[in-house]
Every structure is written in structure tokens, then in C-alpha cells.
Amino acid sequence: MENGAVASAETLKTDPAIEPRFKVVDWDKDLVDWKKPLLWQVGHLGEKYDEWVHQPVTRPIRLFHSDLIEALSKTVWYSVPIIWVPLMLYLSWSYYRILAQGNVRLFTSFTTEYSVVVPESVFPGLFMLGMFLWSLVEYLIHRFLFHMKPPSDSYYLITLHFVMHGQHHKAPFDGSRLVFPPVPASLVIAFFYVLLRLILPEAVGGTVFAGGLLGYVLYDMTHYYLHFGSPHKGSYLYNMKAHHVKHHFAHQKSGFGISTKLWDHFFHTLILDEAHPKTQ
């Protein structure tokens, strides 16, 4: 598998803007034992963890001793559309039919006299709103959760950070860990579904959720493509790939957008263009 990962990385070395830059690692002298699962080792790195995790390697990672748990922590990229697109389509059709009945009203929790009927014609707008809101959620999760700096004296928070996102920065071309596995993804998706159902009428919240679910699928597919795809120079995906390569190999504290740079612009975390990105 290691040779495959190296080969995948090598295929990208066609353009300095999207060329990953790795440091040479002496595996026998590294801070962890690569012959053993890493998850229970990284918490002991303490103050060395942050620097270590942001020095990418070209080999895959094993997290767990158990073969079953290890298998559940990985997934192929096409599992995302196979699992979530049918659910998105089913929810979209179901909630469109409810809106079409003309019985859905907003603000009924506060007043019946001034409640507003939600016609079926707003379905596309609600769906697009969900996609738009997902782009913000994507940014906020990536910036504030995935890129939190765990306290150097906290074994468990370091371990948690590594399993959530640190592993991806350590091995950015481990293709089996690039998209979210179905089990943890299900928990996060269920949380957002329940949240929207609590604060909005069923059909309204469900439609927004369906749009957000499509946004998530596009995000995960885009993320995978930014690592392994070869976009045409000058295209939108080429610019996003160059942006993401800089995030991984030079500017880990900025450039948090995956599917769009919109929120990096808005929150002033955009990576400025430079001819030769610094390596870390």
C-alpha cells in the first residue's frame, strides 16, 4: 500500500502550484513506531505533536489494533454518493410533496394570526439555502474543530484530534481515510437533521437538510478530487486544488475552505498567492 500512496503523490508533481512537498523521514528514528497502530501513541507526543502532525508523509496510517475497528475507520470514496444521494433524493421528494399540499406555515409557534404559508415554489430556494449553509458549516468545522490545537499536556485531546483530522494531515494521500466513514458521518448527519426539525417546520427544515446533505456529498467528493484528481490548469478545481495543497504543506492555519473560498474571504483566512510556498 505504501508504494501505491507514493505513486499517487508522484503523479501530482506536474505543476509547482499543486505539487506536494514531503520531508524525508527516517522511519526508525521517528517519534512514533510506524510498525504499530498510531492512535494510542500520538497522545504521548505532548508539545511535539503539533509540529509532528503537520509534517506529511507518503505512507498510509494504521490506527487500531483490531482489524474490524480498523476496517470501520476506512472507506472508499464512492460509498459517500452511494449511501447519501438516495437519502437526499427521497427526502427532497417527500418534503416537496408536503409543501405542495399547501398546509405548511411558518411562525405558528409564536402566532397563528400572522403565520406565513410556505408554498411549494420556495422549495428550490430552501434547498439552495441548505447547500449554502453547509458551506459555512464545512468551514467552521474545519477551522475550529479539526484545526483546534489540543493542549500539549492532554493525552486524550491529542488522541481525539488525531482521529478526527490529524491523521489526514499526517498522511494526506491515504485514500482510504479521505472521506468520512458511514458510521461517524451518520451521527453528525442525524444531529443536523434533528436540529433543523426542532427549529423549523418539518417540510421546511427537511428541505434545508436535504440541500445541506447534497452540499456534504459534494464537499467530500471535491475533497477527494483535490487530493487525487488532475484538474485543468486555470479551472475552478485547479485553483481549489492549489489552495488546498498550500493548506496541507505550508499554511495549516489558514485556507480552510474545501469546496469554496467564500468563507476564507469573509473571515480573512484566505491564503495569499505566492510563487513558492514555504514548506513546513
C-alpha positions in Angstrom: 0.0 0.0 0.0 2.9 2.4 0.8 4.2 2.2 -2.8 0.7 3.0 -4.1 0.4 6.0 -1.8 3.8 7.2 -3.0 2.9 6.7 -6.6 -0.3 8.7 -6.1 1.7 11.6 -4.7 4.2 11.4 -7.5 1.6 11.7 -10.2 0.7 15.2 -8.9 4.3 16.5 -9.5 3.5 18.2 -12.7 3.0 21.8 -11.6 4.6 23.7 -8.7 1.3 25.2 -7.7 -0.2 21.7 -6.9 3.0 19.8 -6.1 3.0 18.3 -2.6 6.3 18.7 -0.8 7.3 16.0 1.7 10.2 15.8 4.1 12.4 12.7 4.1 11.6 10.7 7.2 13.8 8.1 8.9 11.0 5.7 10.0 13.2 4.0 12.6 14.0 7.3 14.3 10.6 9.0 14.1 8.7 10.0 17.2 6.3 7.1 16.8 6.7 3.4 15.9 5.2 3.0 12.4 5.1 -0.7 12.8 2.4 -0.4 15.5 -1.1 1.4 15.4 -0.6 5.1 15.9 -3.7 6.2 17.7 -2.6 5.2 21.2 0.9 6.6 20.6 0.3 10.2 19.5 -1.1 11.3 22.8 2.3 10.8 24.4 4.0 13.3 21.9 2.9 16.2 24.1 4.2 19.6 22.9 5.9 17.8 19.9 2.6 16.7 18.5 1.6 19.8 16.6 4.8 20.0 14.7 4.9 16.3 14.0 1.3 16.0 12.7 1.9 18.8 10.2 4.9 17.1 8.6 3.1 15.0 6.0 4.3 11.5 5.0 3.6 9.4 1.9 2.6 6.2 3.6 -0.8 5.1 4.9 -1.7 5.0 8.6 -3.0 2.2 10.8 -4.9 3.5 13.8 -6.3 0.4 15.6 -5.1 -3.0 16.7 -8.4 -4.6 15.9 -8.8 -5.4 12.2 -12.6 -4.9 12.5 -12.4 -1.4 14.0 -9.6 -0.5 11.6 -11.8 -1.5 8.7 -14.7 0.6 10.0 -12.4 3.6 10.3 -11.8 3.5 6.5 -14.0 3.9 3.5 -13.8 4.1 -0.3 -14.8 7.5 -1.9 -17.8 6.1 -3.8 -19.5 5.0 -0.6 -20.5 8.6 0.0 -22.7 9.1 -3.0 -24.0 5.5 -2.9 -25.2 6.0 0.7 -26.3 9.6 0.9 -27.6 10.6 -2.6 -30.5 8.2 -2.4 -31.5 9.5 1.0 -31.2 13.1 -0.3 -33.4 12.3 -3.2 -36.0 10.6 -1.1 -36.2 13.4 1.4 -36.3 16.0 -1.3 -39.3 14.3 -3.0 -41.1 13.6 0.3 -40.8 17.2 1.6 -41.7 18.7 -1.8 -44.9 16.7 -1.7 -45.7 18.0 1.7 -45.1 21.6 0.6 -47.3 21.0 -2.4 -50.2 20.3 -0.1 -50.1 24.0 0.9 -50.5 23.3 4.7 -47.0 24.3 5.8 -46.9 27.6 7.8 -44.0 29.5 9.4 -44.2 31.2 12.8 -47.1 29.1 14.1 -45.1 28.6 17.3 -45.4 32.3 18.0 -48.7 33.3 16.4 -51.5 31.8 14.3 -52.8 35.2 13.1 -49.6 36.2 11.4 -48.2 32.9 10.4 -47.0 32.6 6.8 -47.9 29.9 4.3 -44.9 28.2 2.7 -45.7 27.4 -1.0 -44.1 24.7 -3.0 -42.4 27.3 -5.2 -39.9 28.1 -2.4 -38.6 24.5 -2.5 -35.6 25.3 -4.7 -34.7 28.3 -2.6 -34.9 26.3 0.6 -32.8 23.5 -1.0 -30.1 26.0 -2.1 -30.2 27.6 1.3 -29.2 24.2 2.7 -26.3 23.9 0.4 -25.2 27.4 1.2 -25.4 26.8 5.0 -23.4 23.6 4.6 -20.6 25.6 3.0 -20.5 27.6 6.2 -20.7 24.5 8.4 -17.9 23.0 6.4 -15.7 26.0 7.0 -16.5 26.3 10.8 -15.9 22.6 11.5 -12.7 22.5 9.6 -11.3 25.7 11.2 -12.5 25.5 14.8 -12.9 21.7 15.4 -10.5 20.0 13.0 -7.8 22.6 13.5 -8.0 23.2 17.2 -4.7 22.9 18.9 -5.0 20.4 21.7 -3.3 21.1 25.0 0.2 19.6 25.0 -0.5 18.0 28.4 -3.8 16.3 27.4 -3.2 12.8 26.1 -6.9 12.3 25.3 -7.5 15.6 23.4 -4.4 15.0 21.3 -5.7 11.5 20.6 -9.1 12.9 19.7 -7.6 15.5 17.4 -5.6 12.9 15.6 -8.5 10.6 15.0 -10.7 13.5 13.8 -8.3 15.2 11.5 -4.7 15.0 12.5 -4.3 11.6 10.7 -5.4 13.3 7.4 -2.7 16.0 7.7 -0.1 13.4 8.6 -1.0 11.1 5.6 -2.8 13.3 3.1 -2.6 10.7 0.4 -4.1 7.8 2.3 -7.1 7.4 0.0 -9.0 5.2 2.5 -9.2 8.0 5.0 -10.1 11.0 2.8 -13.9 10.8 3.1 -16.0 10.3 6.2 -16.8 6.7 7.1 -20.5 6.0 7.1 -20.8 5.3 10.8 -19.4 8.6 12.2 -20.9 10.5 9.3 -24.4 9.1 10.2 -24.1 10.5 13.8 -23.2 14.0 12.5 -25.9 14.0 9.8 -28.5 12.8 12.3 -27.6 15.6 14.7 -28.1 18.3 12.0 -31.4 16.6 10.9 -32.8 16.7 14.4 -31.6 20.3 14.9 -33.3 21.5 11.8 -36.5 19.6 12.6 -36.6 21.2 16.1 -36.3 24.8 14.9 -38.2 24.7 11.7 -41.5 23.2 10.4 -41.0 19.6 9.2 -41.1 20.3 5.5 -39.0 23.5 5.7 -36.3 22.0 7.9 -36.3 18.8 5.9 -35.8 20.6 2.6 -33.0 22.7 4.0 -31.5 19.5 5.4 -31.7 17.8 2.0 -29.8 20.6 0.4 -27.2 20.5 3.1 -26.9 16.8 2.6 -26.1 17.3 -1.1 -23.6 20.0 -0.1 -21.9 17.5 2.2 -21.7 14.9 -0.6 -20.2 17.5 -3.0 -17.8 18.6 -0.3 -16.5 15.0 0.3 -16.2 14.3 -3.4 -14.4 17.6 -4.0 -12.0 16.9 -1.2 -11.1 13.5 -2.6 -10.7 15.0 -6.1 -8.4 17.8 -4.8 -6.1 15.1 -3.5 -6.1 12.7 -6.4 -7.6 14.5 -9.4 -5.8 16.3 -12.1 -7.9 19.4 -12.9 -7.3 21.5 -16.0 -5.0 24.5 -15.3 -7.0 27.7 -14.8 -10.2 25.9 -13.9 -12.1 26.4 -10.6 -11.0 23.0 -9.3 -7.4 23.7 -10.3 -7.5 26.9 -8.1 -9.1 25.0 -5.3 -6.5 22.2 -5.5 -3.6 24.8 -5.4 -5.4 26.4 -2.4 -5.7 23.0 -0.6 -2.1 21.9 -1.3 -0.9 25.1 0.3 -3.2 24.4 3.3 -1.6 21.0 3.8 2.0 21.7 3.1 2.6 25.3 4.0 -0.3 27.2 5.6 -2.1 24.9 8.0 -3.6 27.8 10.0 -5.5 29.2 7.0 -7.2 28.2 3.8 -10.0 26.1 5.5 -12.5 26.1 2.6 -12.6 22.9 0.6 -15.5 23.3 -1.9 -15.3 27.2 -1.9 -13.0 30.0 -0.8 -16.1 32.2 0.1 -15.8 31.9 3.9 -12.0 32.2 3.8 -12.6 35.6 2.1 -15.2 36.6 4.6 -13.3 35.6 7.7 -9.9 36.7 6.4 -8.2 33.3 6.4 -7.5 33.2 2.6 -4.0 32.0 1.6 -2.4 34.7 -0.4 -0.8 33.8 -3.7 2.9 33.3 -3.7 5.3 31.9 -6.3 7.0 29.4 -4.0 5.0 28.3 -0.9 7.2 27.7 2.1 7.3 24.1 3.3 6.9 23.1 6.9 
